[in-house]
């Protein structure tokens, strides 16, 4: 059995050294909080360092996306009512697409394609949803006329008011949207710039209807 080395009193740090070390640690933590954490997480930049490092803009995007997610989640709950009765589909908001939406039952979608164009004023949001059966696949490509927009890809159905697929801020995105359940699936955009932004969305695949919700 080994005995642990017991340090001599002279080997232990003095109270003064401990206080100085604690003070330095607190100072470093305070500097990191004001120059990194607050700008990057909350867009609060009391020193101006966050703006120089690009952290303040990151914080603004995070705050904006959080607000978009809350708004989209609230809107998704109301929109899910459209799936409770077939007759509700006839009174859904008109699609912005150049082609008329197909209102067949979600269990038997007709493969189709649409081109939808939206113009958003500063701070305006818009949402486009596809009515899809579970496992349905829809290819998509959306792009703006140059400016970045915040986006949130999500779905909703009876019993689930919000199911997220992804979110961010960009000028363009493309991929395949695979429905996690039978319901509404699509995109919410918000224009956070100082001028109007036009978004063009191209969709094709297994969906029964395309509609503008917001």
C-alpha positions in Angstrom: 0.0 0.0 0.0 1.4 3.4 -1.0 1.1 6.5 1.1 0.2 9.7 -0.8 2.6 12.5 -0.5 1.4 15.1 2.0 2.5 18.5 0.8 4.4 20.8 3.2 2.8 24.1 4.1 5.4 25.9 2.1 4.3 24.0 -1.0 0.7 25.2 -0.8 -0.4 28.4 -2.5 -0.9 31.3 -0.2 -4.3 32.9 0.3 -3.1 35.9 -1.6 -2.2 33.7 -4.6 -5.6 32.0 -4.5 -7.4 35.3 -4.4 -5.3 36.6 -7.3 -6.0 33.5 -9.4 -9.7 33.7 -8.7 -9.7 37.4 -9.7 -7.9 36.7 -12.9 -10.3 33.8 -13.8 -13.3 36.1 -13.0 -11.8 38.9 -15.2 -11.2 36.5 -18.1 -14.7 35.1 -17.8 -16.1 38.6 -17.8 -14.2 39.6 -20.9 -15.3 36.5 -22.7 -18.9 37.1 -21.7 -19.0 40.7 -23.0 -16.8 40.2 -26.1 -17.9 36.7 -27.3 -20.9 35.2 -25.6 -23.3 38.2 -25.5 -22.7 39.2 -29.2 -22.7 35.6 -30.5 -25.8 34.4 -28.6 -27.9 37.6 -28.0 -26.6 40.2 -30.5 -25.6 42.4 -27.5 -22.2 44.1 -28.1 -21.3 46.6 -25.4 -17.6 46.7 -26.4 -17.9 46.7 -30.2 -15.5 43.7 -30.4 -18.3 41.4 -31.5 -19.1 43.6 -34.5 -15.4 43.5 -35.6 -15.3 39.7 -35.2 -18.6 39.1 -37.0 -20.2 37.6 -33.8 -22.9 40.3 -33.5 -24.4 39.4 -36.9 -24.3 35.7 -35.8 -26.3 36.6 -32.7 -28.8 38.6 -34.8 -29.3 35.6 -37.1 -29.8 33.3 -34.1 -32.4 35.6 -32.5 -34.2 36.0 -35.8 -34.3 32.3 -36.5 -35.6 31.6 -33.0 -38.4 34.1 -33.6 -39.2 32.5 -37.0 -39.4 29.1 -35.4 -41.8 30.3 -32.8 -44.0 32.0 -35.4 -43.9 29.0 -37.7 -44.8 26.6 -34.9 -47.7 28.8 -34.0 -48.9 28.9 -37.6 -48.4 25.2 -38.1 -50.9 24.3 -35.4 -53.7 26.3 -37.1 -52.8 25.0 -40.5 -53.0 21.3 -39.4 -56.8 21.8 -39.1 -56.9 21.6 -42.9 -56.2 17.9 -42.8 -59.1 17.0 -40.5 -61.8 17.2 -43.1 -61.5 16.9 -47.0 -63.8 19.8 -47.5 -61.4 22.1 -45.7 -59.0 21.8 -48.6 -61.3 23.7 -50.9 -61.2 26.8 -48.6 -57.4 26.8 -48.0 -55.5 30.0 -49.0 -54.9 30.2 -52.8 -51.5 29.1 -54.0 -49.1 31.6 -55.4 -48.1 29.1 -58.1 -48.7 29.8 -61.8 -50.5 26.4 -62.0 -53.8 25.5 -60.3 -53.3 23.2 -57.2 -54.6 19.7 -57.3 -57.0 18.8 -54.5 -56.8 15.0 -54.6 -56.8 13.0 -51.4 -53.4 13.0 -49.6 -53.3 9.2 -49.9 -53.3 9.3 -53.7 -51.2 12.2 -54.9 -50.7 13.0 -58.5 -47.0 13.6 -59.4 -46.8 17.3 -60.5 -44.6 20.3 -60.6 -45.1 24.0 -59.8 -43.2 27.3 -60.0 -44.1 29.7 -57.2 -42.9 33.3 -57.0 -43.1 35.5 -53.9 -42.0 39.0 -53.2 -41.5 39.9 -49.6 -41.3 43.5 -48.2 -38.8 44.2 -45.4 -39.6 42.1 -42.4 -42.4 40.3 -44.2 -42.7 36.5 -43.9 -44.4 33.9 -46.2 -45.0 30.2 -46.0 -45.6 27.6 -48.7 -46.8 24.1 -47.8 -47.2 20.9 -49.8 -49.9 18.4 -48.8 -48.1 15.1 -48.8 -48.6 11.5 -47.7 -46.1 9.8 -45.3 -42.9 8.9 -47.2 -43.8 11.1 -50.2 -40.8 12.8 -51.9 -40.7 16.3 -53.4 -37.7 17.8 -55.1 -37.3 21.5 -54.6 -35.1 24.4 -55.5 -35.7 27.9 -54.2 -33.6 31.0 -54.7 -33.8 34.8 -54.2 -33.0 37.6 -56.5 -29.8 38.2 -54.6 -30.4 38.9 -50.9 -30.3 36.4 -48.1 -33.5 35.4 -46.3 -34.1 33.4 -43.1 -35.8 30.1 -43.8 -37.4 27.3 -41.8 -38.3 23.9 -43.4 -40.9 22.1 -41.3 -44.1 20.1 -41.3 -47.3 19.7 -39.3 -50.1 17.2 -39.1 -52.8 16.2 -36.6 -51.1 15.5 -33.3 -47.8 17.3 -34.3 -48.0 21.1 -34.7 -44.3 21.4 -35.7 -41.7 19.0 -37.1 -38.5 20.7 -38.1 -36.3 19.6 -41.1 -33.8 22.5 -41.1 -33.4 26.2 -40.9 -30.8 28.9 -41.7 -30.2 32.0 -43.7 -29.2 31.9 -47.4 -30.0 33.0 -50.9 -30.6 29.5 -52.3 -31.3 25.9 -51.3 -32.3 22.7 -53.0 -32.9 19.1 -52.1 -35.5 16.4 -51.6 -38.2 16.9 -48.9 -39.4 13.5 -47.6 -42.6 13.7 -45.6 -42.2 12.3 -42.1 -46.0 11.8 -41.8 -49.2 12.6 -43.8 -49.7 16.3 -43.5 -48.4 19.7 -44.6 -44.7 20.1 -45.3 -42.8 23.2 -46.7 -41.0 26.4 -46.2 -41.2 29.6 -44.2 -39.1 32.6 -45.2 -38.6 36.0 -43.6 -37.0 39.0 -45.3 -34.8 40.8 -42.7 -33.2 43.2 -45.3 -34.0 46.8 -45.9 -35.5 46.2 -49.4 -38.0 43.8 -51.1 -36.8 40.3 -51.9 -38.3 38.0 -54.6 -38.2 34.2 -54.0 -38.7 31.7 -56.7 -39.6 28.1 -55.6 -39.6 25.2 -58.0 -41.2 21.9 -56.7 -42.0 18.5 -58.3 -43.0 15.2 -56.9 -45.5 13.3 -54.9 -47.8 15.9 -53.3 -51.5 16.4 -53.6 -51.6 20.2 -53.2 -49.4 23.3 -52.9 -50.7 26.3 -51.0 -49.6 29.6 -49.5 -50.4 29.5 -45.8 -49.0 33.0 -44.7 
